[in-house]
Amino acid sequence: MGEATVKKGTKITREEAKSLDRTKMGVGITKAPEVEGQELYVGLVECPWCRTLNRVILDTNYYVWWTCGGCGGHYRN
């Protein structure tokens, strides 16, 4: 198994987040799940607000922005 690549998120202000489509928002998970799905591409993104590593689905058919599971800040990839 190779090393995980960590992407850095880009900050989204609360005002901008209010105008974004909530159906395209994922929530980052700060702890590894016990069982991982094999179909969706899950990756690590560093929250630009608090630097917490979040496991997120990196498939734009599902999500294009996220809320940090640590601080609640909004960001995009």
C-alpha positions as CSV (number, residue, x, y, z in Angstrom):
1,M,0.0,0.0,0.0
2,G,1.4,3.4,-1.0
3,E,1.6,6.5,1.2
4,A,-1.5,8.7,1.5
5,T,-1.4,12.0,-0.4
6,V,-2.8,14.9,1.6
7,K,-4.5,17.7,-0.3
8,K,-4.9,21.2,1.2
9,G,-8.3,22.7,1.3
10,T,-9.1,26.2,0.3
11,K,-11.1,28.4,2.7
12,I,-14.7,29.2,2.1
13,T,-16.2,32.0,4.2
14,R,-19.4,31.6,6.1
15,E,-21.1,34.1,3.8
16,E,-19.9,32.2,0.6
17,A,-21.0,28.9,2.2
18,K,-24.6,30.2,2.6
19,S,-24.8,30.6,-1.2
20,L,-23.4,27.2,-2.1
21,D,-25.5,24.1,-2.9
22,R,-25.8,22.1,0.4
23,T,-26.5,18.9,-1.6
24,K,-22.9,19.1,-2.9
25,M,-21.4,19.5,0.7
26,G,-19.6,16.6,2.4
27,V,-18.5,16.5,6.0
28,G,-14.9,15.5,6.7
29,I,-14.3,12.6,9.1
30,T,-11.4,13.1,11.5
31,K,-11.1,9.4,12.5
32,A,-10.6,6.4,10.2
33,P,-13.8,4.3,9.9
34,E,-13.7,0.7,10.8
35,V,-14.8,-0.5,7.3
36,E,-14.1,1.4,4.1
37,G,-16.1,1.3,0.9
38,Q,-14.3,0.2,-2.2
39,E,-16.3,2.1,-4.8
40,L,-15.9,5.8,-3.9
41,Y,-12.5,7.6,-3.9
42,V,-11.8,8.6,-0.4
43,G,-8.8,10.9,0.3
44,L,-7.3,13.2,2.9
45,V,-7.8,16.9,2.8
46,E,-6.2,19.3,5.3
47,C,-8.6,21.9,6.7
48,P,-7.3,25.3,5.9
49,W,-8.8,26.7,9.0
50,C,-7.5,24.4,11.7
51,R,-5.2,22.0,9.8
52,T,-7.1,18.9,10.9
53,L,-6.8,16.0,8.4
54,N,-10.3,15.0,7.1
55,R,-11.2,11.8,5.2
56,V,-13.5,12.9,2.4
57,I,-15.1,11.5,-0.7
58,L,-13.2,13.2,-3.6
59,D,-15.7,12.6,-6.3
60,T,-17.2,15.7,-7.7
61,N,-20.3,13.8,-8.7
62,Y,-21.1,13.7,-5.0
63,Y,-19.3,16.7,-3.2
64,V,-17.5,19.8,-4.3
65,W,-17.0,21.4,-0.8
66,W,-16.8,20.1,2.8
67,T,-17.3,21.1,6.4
68,C,-14.4,20.2,8.7
69,G,-15.2,17.4,11.2
70,G,-12.9,19.2,13.7
71,C,-13.7,22.9,13.6
72,G,-16.7,23.2,11.4
73,G,-15.0,25.5,8.9
74,H,-16.0,25.3,5.2
75,Y,-13.5,24.5,2.5
76,R,-13.1,23.2,-1.1
77,N,-10.5,21.0,-2.6
